[in-house]
Amino acid sequence: MSDGALSQDEIDALLAGVDSSGGGLGSSGAAAAASPGVSDEDRRTLQNFLTTTVDAQSSNLSMMTGAEVSLTGPQIESTNRDNFLRQLPDMVTAVKADFTSGFPGEHMFLLSEDTAKSIASLMNKEENITLDAMTMSVIGEVISQLVGTQITALTQKTGNKSIASTPPEAANMPKAAAALPGDNFMTATYQLSLGDEKKHQIWEIFGSGVSRDIVKALNAGAAPAAPNAGGASFFGGGMDMPNMGMMGGAMPNNMGGMMGMTPMGQPSNVQQVQFPSLVPQATSQEQGNIGLIMDVFMEMTVELGRTKKLIKEILGMGEGTIIELDKLAGEPVDILVNHKLIAKGEVVVIDENFGVRVTEIVSPMERMNEMG
C-alpha cells in the first residue's frame, strides 16, 4: 500500500517527461532489446564507419585544446532509456545535435561533469572552471567540430550532400532530464584521453531511425563517378563542367589550373583531405530568416602580416623595396571577413594557383577578444 510518496524511479521519470507506469529503472520488464531492423552486421557497419573518423576527431580536439588528445573506440550498442541511464553519472552535460536533413532524426552527445570541465579548462587555459553559460558554449563548439567531421565523412561515404544538423546546444542537467529517444536507440561509447591520467568517456546517441538510415546508406555506398567521362570537378567543390574534349575545343591553360587539371588535360596530383564542417548548419526555423541575406557579399581577405611606416617611408618605396612584416616566415596567415579575424590557414599552391588551406577556426571567445 502506497503512502502517497513518489519513488526515486517515478521522480526520474517525471523529470524526463516520460510515463513511469510501464516500469522504471527497477522494472523487471524493462529489458533492453535490439532495435527493430538493426542486426549485428548493422552495428558493425556503424562502428566501422565511426572508427574511421576518430583519428581526425583526435586531431581536431588536440588543435582546439592545445593538448595531446586521443579519442578511441567507439563501442556500439543497441539499448533503451532505462538501461542506458544506469551507465551514466547522476549529472551530465547533454549536447543536442539532431540531424535536420540527409538522415533526419535524434542525435546527441553526453559527457560527465568532470569531462566537460576538463575539456573547457584546456580550451580556456584555466583551472577550477565552473559549468556556466560560457563553458556550455565552449562544449557546444567542441561537439560542433565532432559533428562536422562526421558529416564530411558521411557525405564522402554515401554521396549524400544534403546532410545537416542543428547547431549543438549544451546544457548541464540530471541524467534523468536528458532528452533521450523514447524507443530503442544506438549508443557509441568513446574513450577520451586528455593527458590528465583520468578516464573520460563520451557517449553519442543515434535515434533508431537515424542509425537505420545511416547504415542503409553506408551499405549502399556512394555511386562511383567515371573519371573524366562526363566532366571534371572544381577542386574542393561539387560543380561539374562539361567535358571540353566532347565540345571539340582545347582547354585553355588557365582553365586547367582552375579545374585542378594540368595544361595538358591530365588530372593533377591534388588529393582530397577530410576537414570538419566550418559553418554550423542552420535549423529549419532559422532558414527562413537567414535566407534573406544568403546572397550578401562579404569581403574576405588573407593577411600575411602587418607593419607600420611613416608617410615619407611609404613615398620612398619603389620596385625592389623589401617590407618587413610582423610575422615569421611559415607562420599561419590570418583569414578575415569584413576585417574581423575568423580563421587561420596555410598557403598552398595548386597547379600554379595560390590558395589557403584553413587549419584553425577562431573560437567565439577569441573573436570577442579581437572585438574588444
Secondary structure, DSSP 4 states (H G I P E B T S, - for coil): ---SPPPHHHHHHHHHT--GGG--TT-TT----PPTT--HHHHHHHHHHHHHHHHHHHHHHHHHHTS--EEEEEEEEEE-HHHHHTTS-SEEEEEE--EEESS-B-EEEEEEHHHHHHHHHHHHT-SS----HHHHHHHHHHHHHHHHHHHHHHHHHH--TT-EEPPPEEEEEEGGGS---SS-EEEEEEEEE-SSS--EEEEEEEEHHHHHHHHHHHHH-PPPPPTTTSEEE-TTS--EEE-GGGGT-PPPHHHHHHTTB-TTSPBPS--------SSPPPPHHHHHHHGGGTT----EEEE-------HHHHHT--TT-----SS-TTPPEEEEETTEEEEEEEEEEETTEEEEEEEEEPPHHHHHHHH-
